[in-house]
């Protein structure tokens, strides 16, 4: 879908944010496109809780910098563990990750719907460690289920990952060393 600023001026979009680093450039990009960005931080997969708190604080700093609304979803690690039960030994980028994406994007879609926001996306697609096509497919499937639109923008293009890192470094945001879950932490 081709996007232009005049069509999107002040149109609200919900951006699921996995962390401050990954969401820095997507927020900037979406605002430049004319969207009013509402950031949704829902990451029950993050382990341990102290790590979750560090990532949330980085997201708060980023949202203050970009003057955008931040909604913190519930921290529900038990819900995450139930959702990925049976997939604990899957490798990174395997079925456990797919289930994790589904859980978080479903929550983002429900939140968007509850807020009357018709379009959502995720910052996870900016990571070179994530499969853009897989995430997009999951997001589009969830959007269809909820009667919403999923904005499939590859934030990595045009040096997006470099730009997001530059923004996060300029704001001195917390830089994590693993994806987030205890299974990824082992690797």
C-alpha positions in Angstrom: 0.0 0.0 0.0 1.5 3.4 -1.0 1.5 5.9 1.8 1.7 9.6 1.5 1.8 12.3 4.1 -1.4 14.2 3.0 -3.5 11.0 3.4 -2.1 10.2 6.8 -2.0 13.6 8.4 -3.0 13.1 12.0 -4.3 9.6 11.3 -3.5 7.6 14.4 -1.4 4.4 14.1 -0.6 2.0 16.9 3.0 0.9 16.9 3.8 -2.2 18.9 7.3 -1.6 20.4 9.6 -4.3 21.4 12.2 -2.0 22.8 13.4 1.6 22.6 16.2 0.9 20.1 14.0 -0.9 17.6 11.2 1.6 17.8 13.3 4.8 17.5 13.4 5.0 13.7 9.9 3.6 13.2 8.4 6.3 15.3 10.4 9.0 13.4 9.5 7.4 10.1 5.7 7.1 10.9 5.6 10.7 12.2 7.3 11.9 9.0 4.6 10.0 7.0 2.0 12.2 8.9 0.8 9.7 11.4 0.0 10.4 15.0 1.9 7.5 16.7 0.6 5.7 19.7 3.2 3.3 21.0 2.1 0.1 22.7 4.8 -1.6 24.8 3.6 -5.2 25.3 6.3 -7.7 25.9 5.4 -10.5 28.4 8.3 -12.5 26.9 11.0 -10.4 28.4 13.0 -12.0 31.2 13.8 -11.2 33.9 11.6 -8.5 35.2 14.5 -6.1 35.8 15.3 -6.4 32.0 11.7 -5.6 31.2 11.9 -2.5 33.4 15.1 -1.3 31.7 13.5 -1.7 28.2 10.3 0.1 29.4 12.3 3.0 30.8 14.1 3.3 27.4 10.8 3.4 25.6 9.5 6.1 28.0 12.5 8.2 27.2 12.0 7.7 23.5 8.3 8.6 23.6 9.0 11.7 25.6 11.6 12.7 23.0 9.2 12.2 20.1 6.2 13.5 22.0 4.0 10.5 21.4 1.6 8.6 23.6 2.9 5.4 25.3 0.6 2.6 26.5 2.1 0.0 28.7 0.5 -3.4 28.3 0.4 -5.8 31.2 3.6 -7.7 32.1 2.2 -11.2 31.9 5.1 -13.7 31.7 2.8 -16.6 32.7 0.6 -15.9 29.7 3.7 -15.9 27.5 4.9 -19.3 28.9 1.5 -20.8 28.4 1.4 -19.5 24.9 4.8 -21.0 23.9 4.4 -24.2 25.9 5.8 -27.1 23.9 8.0 -24.9 21.9 10.6 -24.1 24.6 13.4 -26.1 22.8 12.8 -24.5 19.4 15.8 -22.6 18.0 15.8 -18.8 17.7 13.7 -17.8 14.7 11.7 -21.0 15.1 8.1 -21.8 16.0 8.5 -20.4 19.6 9.3 -17.0 18.1 6.3 -17.2 15.7 4.0 -17.9 18.7 5.6 -15.0 20.6 5.0 -12.7 17.7 1.4 -13.9 17.4 0.8 -13.2 21.1 2.2 -9.7 21.1 0.7 -8.7 17.8 -2.8 -10.0 18.8 -2.6 -7.9 21.9 -1.6 -4.9 19.8 -4.5 -5.5 17.5 -7.0 -5.8 20.4 -5.6 -2.6 21.9 -5.8 -0.8 18.6 -9.4 -2.0 18.2 -10.3 -0.9 21.8 -8.9 2.5 21.1 -10.6 2.9 17.8 -7.3 2.9 15.9 -7.8 1.1 12.6 -4.1 0.5 11.6 -1.2 -1.0 13.5 2.4 -2.2 12.9 5.4 -3.3 14.9 8.9 -2.2 15.4 10.1 -5.8 15.5 10.5 -5.8 11.7 13.5 -3.4 11.9 15.7 -6.0 13.5 18.0 -7.8 11.1 17.6 -10.8 13.5 13.8 -11.1 12.7 12.2 -12.5 9.6 10.4 -9.5 8.0 8.2 -11.7 5.7 7.2 -14.0 8.6 6.3 -11.1 10.9 4.4 -9.3 8.1 2.4 -12.5 7.3 1.5 -12.9 11.0 0.6 -9.2 11.4 -1.6 -9.2 8.3 -3.4 -12.4 9.4 -4.1 -10.9 12.8 -5.3 -7.6 11.2 -7.8 -9.5 9.1 -9.1 -11.4 12.1 -9.6 -8.1 14.0 -11.0 -6.1 11.0 -7.9 -3.8 11.0 -5.1 -2.9 8.7 -1.5 -3.9 9.2 1.0 -1.5 7.8 3.7 -3.7 6.3 6.6 -1.3 6.2 10.1 -2.6 6.1 11.8 -0.1 8.4 15.2 -1.7 7.6 15.2 -0.2 4.1 17.2 3.0 3.4 19.5 2.3 6.4 16.7 2.1 8.9 18.6 -0.1 11.3 21.6 2.3 11.2 19.2 5.2 11.7 17.5 3.6 14.7 20.8 2.8 16.3 22.0 6.4 15.8 18.8 7.8 17.4 19.1 5.4 20.3 22.7 6.3 20.9 22.0 10.0 20.8 19.4 9.5 23.5 21.7 7.2 25.4 19.0 4.5 25.5 19.6 1.1 27.2 21.0 -1.4 24.8 20.0 -5.0 25.4 22.2 -8.0 24.6 19.5 -10.6 23.7 16.0 -10.7 22.1 14.2 -10.8 25.4 13.0 -14.3 26.5 14.9 -16.6 28.8 15.3 -19.1 26.0 17.1 -16.5 23.9 19.2 -15.5 26.9 20.7 -19.0 27.0 22.1 -18.5 23.5 
